[in-house]
Amino acid sequence: MCLELKRGFEPRLKALQRLCSSSDGQYPSGLLFVPGPDGKNNTGSLNVLKYLFQGAVNRELLDGLLHEELECLEELVLLVQETSVSVVYTAEMKAVLHPWFASCPMLVEYLPNAEEEADMDALQERKVVDFKKMMLEAVPEGAAVGVPVPLGYESAGDVEAWPLLQAFALEECVCSTGFFTQTYNVVDVTEFLDILYVPPARL
């Protein structure tokens, strides 16, 4: 099953990376996906992970669930950029997702230690720290960050309500930066992601 799901991962990842640029201001510097409770159960982020890791498209994104072995995807945080992929996850999740990430030429990982993984509170604290480190190390201040903004939000800035993004503003976390949406220009990439989910027509 793992090999079957992995088939096509590389071209799907490249399709996402083509939506980013480190030099062209018309494109976001990175695409940020925060599924699960950390992103207020952001459906758009989960759909991207279904597309990327299990090849789901069209109605599969609406009707299908994550394959059992990939349920851990709801707990990771993924940043896709033009030439790299950064991920916040655990050692257990790393073992599960290795067949996919092994093909990434530039993978930047943020992992807790064994002691932190054994304590849920310590694990969440480490996740907040690693998320902020990842963003500050990968994305320049003021650059655009693409996220799938849910329907009903008045603006892209409403993603500030996501718990993980709220925690970004904590002064005691890494360093003082202010709010996430003050540090980065958040843009909605839902329209561009939806295009990827429609496979080309067969002649």
C-alpha positions in Angstrom: 0.0 0.0 0.0 2.8 2.4 0.9 4.4 2.1 -2.6 1.0 2.5 -4.2 0.3 5.7 -2.3 3.8 7.1 -2.9 3.5 6.8 -6.7 3.4 10.3 -8.2 4.6 12.0 -5.1 7.5 13.8 -6.7 5.6 15.4 -9.6 2.8 16.4 -7.2 5.4 18.0 -4.9 7.0 19.8 -7.9 3.6 21.1 -8.9 3.3 22.7 -5.4 6.8 24.1 -5.6 6.1 25.8 -8.9 3.6 28.0 -7.0 6.5 29.4 -4.9 9.4 31.7 -5.7 12.3 33.1 -3.7 13.0 35.8 -6.2 9.7 36.7 -7.9 7.4 38.8 -5.7 4.4 37.8 -7.6 4.6 34.3 -6.0 4.7 33.4 -2.3 8.0 32.5 -0.7 6.4 29.4 0.7 3.1 27.5 1.1 2.2 26.7 4.7 -0.1 23.8 5.6 -1.4 23.4 9.1 -4.1 20.7 9.4 -5.7 19.4 12.6 -6.4 21.4 15.8 -3.2 23.5 15.3 -4.9 25.0 12.2 -8.5 25.0 13.5 -9.0 21.8 11.4 -8.2 23.6 8.2 -9.8 21.5 5.4 -7.6 23.2 2.8 -4.4 22.1 4.5 -5.7 18.5 4.9 -6.8 18.4 1.2 -3.3 19.4 0.1 -1.8 16.6 2.2 -4.3 14.1 0.8 -3.3 15.2 -2.7 0.4 15.2 -2.0 0.8 12.0 -0.1 -2.0 9.8 -1.4 -2.8 11.3 -4.8 -6.3 12.3 -4.0 -8.1 14.5 -6.6 -11.5 15.8 -7.4 -14.3 14.2 -5.3 -11.7 12.0 -3.4 -10.8 15.2 -1.5 -14.4 15.6 -0.4 -15.4 12.0 0.2 -12.2 10.3 1.0 -10.4 10.0 4.4 -6.8 9.7 5.0 -5.5 6.2 4.7 -5.0 4.7 8.1 -1.2 4.7 7.8 -1.3 8.4 7.0 -3.5 9.6 9.8 -0.4 11.1 11.4 -0.5 13.8 8.7 -3.1 15.7 10.7 -0.4 16.4 13.3 2.5 17.7 11.1 3.2 21.2 9.9 4.5 21.5 6.3 6.2 24.4 4.5 6.8 23.9 0.8 9.2 26.2 -1.0 10.7 26.5 -4.4 13.6 24.2 -3.7 13.0 22.8 -0.3 10.5 21.2 2.1 10.5 21.9 5.8 8.5 19.8 8.3 7.6 19.8 12.0 6.8 16.3 13.2 7.9 13.5 15.5 10.3 10.6 15.2 7.3 8.2 14.9 5.8 10.3 12.1 9.2 10.5 10.4 9.4 6.7 10.3 6.0 6.4 8.7 6.6 9.2 6.1 10.2 8.3 5.2 9.2 6.6 1.9 7.8 9.9 0.7 10.3 12.4 2.2 13.3 10.2 1.1 12.8 11.6 -2.4 13.0 15.2 -1.3 16.4 16.6 -2.4 16.3 19.3 0.4 14.4 18.3 3.5 14.6 20.4 6.6 13.3 18.5 9.7 12.3 19.8 13.1 12.0 17.0 15.6 11.5 16.8 19.4 13.8 14.6 21.5 12.6 11.3 23.1 11.8 12.9 26.4 9.6 15.6 24.8 7.8 13.0 22.7 6.8 11.1 25.9 5.1 14.2 27.4 2.2 15.7 25.5 2.6 19.2 27.1 6.3 19.2 26.4 5.7 18.0 22.9 3.2 20.8 22.1 5.6 23.4 23.5 8.4 22.0 21.3 6.1 22.1 18.3 5.4 25.8 18.9 9.1 26.6 19.2 10.0 24.5 16.1 7.2 26.1 14.0 8.5 29.6 14.8 12.1 28.5 14.2 11.1 27.0 10.9 9.3 30.1 9.7 12.1 32.5 10.8 14.8 30.4 9.2 13.1 29.7 6.0 11.0 32.8 5.1 12.3 36.4 5.2 10.3 38.9 7.2 7.8 40.7 5.0 7.7 37.9 2.4 4.4 36.3 1.2 3.2 33.0 2.7 0.5 31.1 0.9 -2.2 29.3 2.9 -5.5 27.8 1.9 -7.9 30.2 3.6 -11.3 28.7 4.5 -14.6 29.9 3.2 -16.2 32.4 5.6 -13.0 34.2 6.5 -13.3 37.9 5.8 -9.6 38.1 4.8 -6.4 36.0 4.7 -5.4 37.7 8.0 -8.1 35.7 9.8 -5.7 32.7 9.9 -4.2 34.5 12.9 -6.9 32.7 14.9 -5.3 29.4 14.3 -3.7 28.2 17.6 -0.3 27.6 16.1 -0.2 31.0 14.5 -1.4 32.7 17.6 1.5 31.0 19.5 3.9 32.5 17.0 3.4 35.9 18.7 4.5 34.7 22.2 7.5 36.8 23.2 9.0 34.0 25.2 9.0 31.7 22.2 12.4 32.0 20.5 12.4 35.8 20.1 10.0 38.7 19.9 8.4 39.0 16.5 4.9 40.3 16.8 1.9 38.6 15.2 2.4 36.1 12.4 0.4 38.3 10.0 2.5 41.3 10.9 5.7 39.4 10.2 4.5 37.9 6.9 2.1 38.8 4.1 -0.4 36.0 4.2 -2.1 35.3 0.8 -4.9 32.9 -0.1 -3.7 30.2 -2.5 -6.9 28.1 -2.6 -7.7 29.0 -6.2 -4.3 27.8 -7.4 -4.5 24.6 -5.3 -7.9 23.8 -6.7 -6.4 23.8 -10.2 -3.9 21.1 -9.2 -6.7 18.9 -8.0 -8.2 18.5 -11.4 -6.2 16.0 -13.4 -5.7 16.8 -17.2 -8.3 15.3 -19.5 -7.3 12.2 -21.3 -7.4 12.4 -25.0 
